[in-house]
Amino acid sequence: MKNNNITDLIINLKAEYIFIVLGAIFGIMIAFSNPPFHSNDEDRHYYLAYYYSTGRVSPDTLNKLPGLLIPQNLYNIVSSTQGINYFAGDKISRAKIEEDKKIKLEKDKKIFMSLVTYINPIAYIPATIGIIIGKFINDNPISLLYAGRIANLIFFLIVVFLQLN
């Protein structure tokens, strides 16, 4: 009798609830298994989301060039992961990621990074909120990246859930 109740419950589950559970499970797996800044353009999107999390919306300028003032060590951590030939099998080591997680964000030591393009901040609202919350939990560039990824996942799950519902 109990097996029929469980089976009936599973069969009668709405698609949106199944989506939320599976989306959360697989989304979290992807968010944490994908190395930091491994995805195409993640570095530039991260810089913008971090910049917006500081309360700034318009780009800064230096010598009439648009750009962002971001912490030097945030830039250093991100740039240390660039240029890795993933297609040839090169990877960021787990030890490097763990080492970078110990580095605290130095907000006062900034570098100017020029912008090639400027993207509307509306698209960055979920990641920006995640980074703002992440700053209260662990003020580390790698942890802030994961906070932004999780916030994007939550936003995606909510939007799709509402659309299915």
N, C-alpha and C positions, 0 to 999 in steps of 0.2 A: 504494500500500500504506500509506503514512504517513497519508494522508487518512482511510482506513478506521479506523486505530488512534485517531486524534483523535476521529473521529465516534463510534466505539464508546465511548471514554472519556466523552464528553459525554453520550451516551445512557444510560450506566450510572451516572452520578452520582446519588447519593442526594439526595432532596429537601432534607434538612437541610443539606447542604453547599452546595447552590445558594442556599438561604435565607441562610446565613451570609455568603456573598460578596455577594449582592444587598443584603441587609440592611445590611451594613457600608458598602457604596458609597453607597446612598441615605440611610442614616442619617447618615453623615458630611456628605453634601451638605446635608441638612436642618439638622443641628446648626449648621453654619457659615454657611448662607445666610439663616437666619432671624435678623433683628436681635435684639440683646440686649433682653430683657424685652418683646418684641413679642407673645408668647403671653399669653393670658388667665391671670391669677393667677401668672405666672412670678415676679413680684417677691416675692410673699408666700412662695412655696415656696422661693425662693432665700434669703430672710432666714432661714427655719427651717433649711435645709440648712447654711447658713453657721454659724448659731448652734450646731447640733449638732457641726459640725466643730471647735468650740472646746472640746469635751468636756462641754458643758452639756447637760442633758436636760430638766430642769424649768424652766419659765419664771421669769424674775426678777419682782419686784414693786416697784412704786413707788406710794405712796399707796393700797395695797391693790389696785392694778390689775395684772393679769398683762401681761407684755411681754418684750421681748428687748433686751439691751444689745448693740448692734452698732456697728461703726466709723462715725463720722459721714460720712466720704467714701464709704463703701460705700452708705450711705443716699442721699447726694447724687447719686451717679452713677445709681442706680436710679430715684430720683424725677425726675431730669431727662428720663427717657424716658417718663414716664407722662403721660397726657392727650393723646397724639398721636392724631389722628383718622385711623387707618389706612384706614377705609372711605371717607373723602373723598380718599384718595390721598396723604395726608401720610406721610412716611417719616423715619426717623432717618438722617442723612447718614453716609456712609462716613467722612468726615473727622471727624465727632463721635465715632464709634466708635474710630477710630485715636487721636484725642486722649485719650479716656478710657482707652485701653489703656496710656498712659504714666503714669497716676496710680498710685502705689504705695499699698497698703492701709496706713492709719494705725490700727493696732490699739489704741493707747492713748487715742485721742480718740473717746469713745463717746457714743452718743445712745440714749435709751430710746424704744423703739417699742412702743406698746400693742398687744395682740393682741385680735382679735375672736374668733378660735377658736384652739384649740391642737390640733395634729394629732399622732398617735402617731409617735414617731421611727422606728419600724421601717420605714415606707414611705420614709424618707429615707436609709436606709443606703447605697445605691449612690451617690447624689449627694454625700453626706457624705464617703465614701471618696474620690471624685473631687476634691472640694474640698481635702481634707487633702493628697492627692498634689500637686494644683495649687499649693498654698502653697510646696512645695519647688521648683517649676519657675519660676513667675512669680507673685509675690505682688501681683496686681492684680485688682480686682473683676470686670472683664470676662473676664479669663483664667480666673478661678475659676468663673465661670458656664459657660464652655465646657468646663472640666474636669468639672464636674458633669453637663453634658449628655452628654459622651462616656462617662462612667461609667454613666449611666443606659442609654445605648445598648448598651454592652458587657453589662450585666446582662440587658437584654431579649434580646439575641442568645443569650446562654448559656441562659437559661430556655427560650426557644423551641426552641433546638437540642436540649436535653436532653429536651424534651417530644416532639419529632419522632423522636428517636433510639430 
